[in-house]
Amino acid sequence: MNKCVHDYVYGGLVNVFDGERFLITCEYWKCRKCGTVRAGYRRPGNISPTEGLLPEPEESGRWIIFLCKPARNVELYYVKPGEKIIHKCIKKEVEFLVDDEYRVASKEIGDTVDHYDFLLEDVSPGVIDLSKDPIRIIRST
């Protein structure tokens, strides 16, 4: 199997806020040849376009935005069904499992409360407001 020499084009972004406070911008680029998606993020103070660029994925999977409401934390993960995400919450580490539809869930009852995940490409372009209950997504069309 030949390895693609990727030719990425900009795919879109999702801005995440906590009320009026900007937290992070999650961005992605898609290869016009093979469809591979590469993602990155920008936080306040980022000035380089490559700062926050995440490694190129090697296998098929999807990028998710994982939100922890108690810690006001936003993380980007490249995942496949059946994989585990180890999340460091305020009081303890929590293990989340990715299902076949790229949704995450914890084995422990109550750990998924106030933790949210969204497929990056599905909510882009858009804005997520972490201060709303439940979290509010404003998607541009």
C-alpha beads as a LAMMPS data file, in Angstrom:
LAMMPS data file: protein, C-alpha beads

141 atoms
140 bonds

1 atom types
1 bond types

-500.0 500.0 xlo xhi
-500.0 500.0 ylo yhi
-500.0 500.0 zlo zhi

Masses

1 110.0

Atoms # bond

1 1 1 0.000 0.000 0.000
2 1 1 1.420 3.361 -1.016
3 1 1 1.681 6.030 1.638
4 1 1 -0.080 9.242 0.650
5 1 1 1.940 12.430 0.318
6 1 1 -0.734 14.538 1.981
7 1 1 -2.052 17.704 0.385
8 1 1 -3.967 19.338 3.241
9 1 1 -6.634 22.001 2.827
10 1 1 -8.196 23.898 5.702
11 1 1 -11.322 22.138 6.989
12 1 1 -12.643 24.405 9.708
13 1 1 -12.599 25.337 13.358
14 1 1 -14.500 25.293 16.613
15 1 1 -14.040 28.075 19.173
16 1 1 -14.656 27.129 22.807
17 1 1 -15.643 29.747 25.380
18 1 1 -16.503 29.759 29.070
19 1 1 -19.083 32.518 28.938
20 1 1 -17.177 35.512 27.596
21 1 1 -13.723 33.989 28.300
22 1 1 -12.015 32.383 25.280
23 1 1 -10.495 28.965 26.076
24 1 1 -9.319 27.337 22.839
25 1 1 -9.763 27.080 19.082
26 1 1 -9.743 23.547 17.666
27 1 1 -8.885 23.437 13.944
28 1 1 -8.527 20.751 11.320
29 1 1 -7.087 20.226 7.859
30 1 1 -8.151 17.463 5.453
31 1 1 -6.023 15.791 2.784
32 1 1 -7.651 16.311 -0.598
33 1 1 -6.103 13.023 -1.840
34 1 1 -6.900 10.464 0.862
35 1 1 -9.195 12.251 3.337
36 1 1 -6.847 12.007 6.345
37 1 1 -7.678 14.686 8.902
38 1 1 -5.021 16.488 10.927
39 1 1 -5.937 18.691 13.866
40 1 1 -4.449 21.332 16.074
41 1 1 -5.443 23.878 18.649
42 1 1 -4.721 27.464 19.562
43 1 1 -4.932 28.887 23.042
44 1 1 -4.665 32.535 24.066
45 1 1 -1.123 33.673 23.334
46 1 1 -0.406 31.244 20.473
47 1 1 1.294 33.165 17.690
48 1 1 2.720 30.391 15.496
49 1 1 0.408 28.545 13.068
50 1 1 2.233 25.281 13.893
51 1 1 2.193 25.689 17.688
52 1 1 -0.470 23.277 18.901
53 1 1 -0.454 21.220 15.678
54 1 1 -0.963 17.592 16.691
55 1 1 0.834 14.611 15.098
56 1 1 -0.452 13.229 11.829
57 1 1 -2.693 10.201 12.437
58 1 1 -1.376 6.857 11.173
59 1 1 -4.598 4.836 11.218
60 1 1 -8.244 5.546 10.542
61 1 1 -10.083 7.194 13.403
62 1 1 -11.738 10.505 14.274
63 1 1 -10.823 13.664 16.195
64 1 1 -13.002 14.445 19.207
65 1 1 -13.228 17.536 21.360
66 1 1 -13.453 16.369 24.994
67 1 1 -14.812 18.901 27.484
68 1 1 -14.510 18.716 31.273
69 1 1 -16.961 21.209 32.730
70 1 1 -15.757 21.013 36.379
71 1 1 -12.130 21.820 35.426
72 1 1 -13.096 24.084 32.500
73 1 1 -10.715 21.990 30.418
74 1 1 -10.778 21.234 26.684
75 1 1 -8.764 18.415 25.081
76 1 1 -8.437 17.096 21.513
77 1 1 -8.060 13.338 21.003
78 1 1 -7.629 11.168 17.924
79 1 1 -9.566 8.000 18.743
80 1 1 -10.846 4.731 17.343
81 1 1 -13.731 2.612 18.673
82 1 1 -12.684 0.521 21.657
83 1 1 -9.902 2.879 22.754
84 1 1 -9.636 4.315 26.245
85 1 1 -9.127 7.927 27.235
86 1 1 -7.538 8.591 30.616
87 1 1 -8.783 11.973 31.817
88 1 1 -7.379 13.800 34.833
89 1 1 -10.404 15.451 36.406
90 1 1 -10.369 17.728 39.453
91 1 1 -10.446 14.993 42.080
92 1 1 -9.259 11.829 40.286
93 1 1 -8.294 10.117 37.054
94 1 1 -11.267 8.808 35.110
95 1 1 -11.165 6.196 32.344
96 1 1 -13.505 6.709 29.410
97 1 1 -14.173 4.167 26.659
98 1 1 -14.874 5.167 23.035
99 1 1 -17.830 3.294 21.512
100 1 1 -18.549 2.441 17.847
101 1 1 -20.209 5.838 17.294
102 1 1 -17.231 7.723 18.785
103 1 1 -19.097 8.618 21.967
104 1 1 -17.237 8.358 25.267
105 1 1 -18.555 6.857 28.466
106 1 1 -17.146 5.942 31.854
107 1 1 -17.727 2.609 33.574
108 1 1 -18.334 4.440 36.837
109 1 1 -21.804 5.926 37.314
110 1 1 -21.653 9.693 37.635
111 1 1 -18.263 10.206 35.964
112 1 1 -19.804 11.140 32.630
113 1 1 -21.816 13.952 34.236
114 1 1 -20.294 17.252 33.198
115 1 1 -18.028 15.584 30.597
116 1 1 -18.927 16.041 26.949
117 1 1 -17.469 14.977 23.637
118 1 1 -18.115 16.120 20.090
119 1 1 -16.679 15.013 16.763
120 1 1 -14.593 17.959 15.561
121 1 1 -15.758 17.773 11.947
122 1 1 -19.429 17.486 12.980
123 1 1 -19.503 20.732 14.985
124 1 1 -17.254 22.773 12.675
125 1 1 -17.611 25.575 11.955
126 1 1 -19.014 26.448 15.322
127 1 1 -18.781 27.795 18.829
128 1 1 -19.176 25.855 22.081
129 1 1 -20.104 27.676 25.284
130 1 1 -18.967 25.703 28.320
131 1 1 -20.806 28.030 30.732
132 1 1 -24.265 26.919 29.590
133 1 1 -26.129 24.055 31.230
134 1 1 -26.210 21.902 29.190
135 1 1 -23.248 22.985 27.073
136 1 1 -24.464 25.020 24.126
137 1 1 -23.180 24.557 20.558
138 1 1 -23.729 27.308 18.019
139 1 1 -23.012 25.902 14.579
140 1 1 -22.492 28.121 11.583
141 1 1 -23.951 26.973 8.301

Bonds

1 1 1 2
2 1 2 3
3 1 3 4
4 1 4 5
5 1 5 6
6 1 6 7
7 1 7 8
8 1 8 9
9 1 9 10
10 1 10 11
11 1 11 12
12 1 12 13
13 1 13 14
14 1 14 15
15 1 15 16
16 1 16 17
17 1 17 18
18 1 18 19
19 1 19 20
20 1 20 21
21 1 21 22
22 1 22 23
23 1 23 24
24 1 24 25
25 1 25 26
26 1 26 27
27 1 27 28
28 1 28 29
29 1 29 30
30 1 30 31
31 1 31 32
32 1 32 33
33 1 33 34
34 1 34 35
35 1 35 36
36 1 36 37
37 1 37 38
38 1 38 39
39 1 39 40
40 1 40 41
41 1 41 42
42 1 42 43
43 1 43 44
44 1 44 45
45 1 45 46
46 1 46 47
47 1 47 48
48 1 48 49
49 1 49 50
50 1 50 51
51 1 51 52
52 1 52 53
53 1 53 54
54 1 54 55
55 1 55 56
56 1 56 57
57 1 57 58
58 1 58 59
59 1 59 60
60 1 60 61
61 1 61 62
62 1 62 63
63 1 63 64
64 1 64 65
65 1 65 66
66 1 66 67
67 1 67 68
68 1 68 69
69 1 69 70
70 1 70 71
71 1 71 72
72 1 72 73
73 1 73 74
74 1 74 75
75 1 75 76
76 1 76 77
77 1 77 78
78 1 78 79
79 1 79 80
80 1 80 81
81 1 81 82
82 1 82 83
83 1 83 84
84 1 84 85
85 1 85 86
86 1 86 87
87 1 87 88
88 1 88 89
89 1 89 90
90 1 90 91
91 1 91 92
92 1 92 93
93 1 93 94
94 1 94 95
95 1 95 96
96 1 96 97
97 1 97 98
98 1 98 99
99 1 99 100
100 1 100 101
101 1 101 102
102 1 102 103
103 1 103 104
104 1 104 105
105 1 105 106
106 1 106 107
107 1 107 108
108 1 108 109
109 1 109 110
110 1 110 111
111 1 111 112
112 1 112 113
113 1 113 114
114 1 114 115
115 1 115 116
116 1 116 117
117 1 117 118
118 1 118 119
119 1 119 120
120 1 120 121
121 1 121 122
122 1 122 123
123 1 123 124
124 1 124 125
125 1 125 126
126 1 126 127
127 1 127 128
128 1 128 129
129 1 129 130
130 1 130 131
131 1 131 132
132 1 132 133
133 1 133 134
134 1 134 135
135 1 135 136
136 1 136 137
137 1 137 138
138 1 138 139
139 1 139 140
140 1 140 141
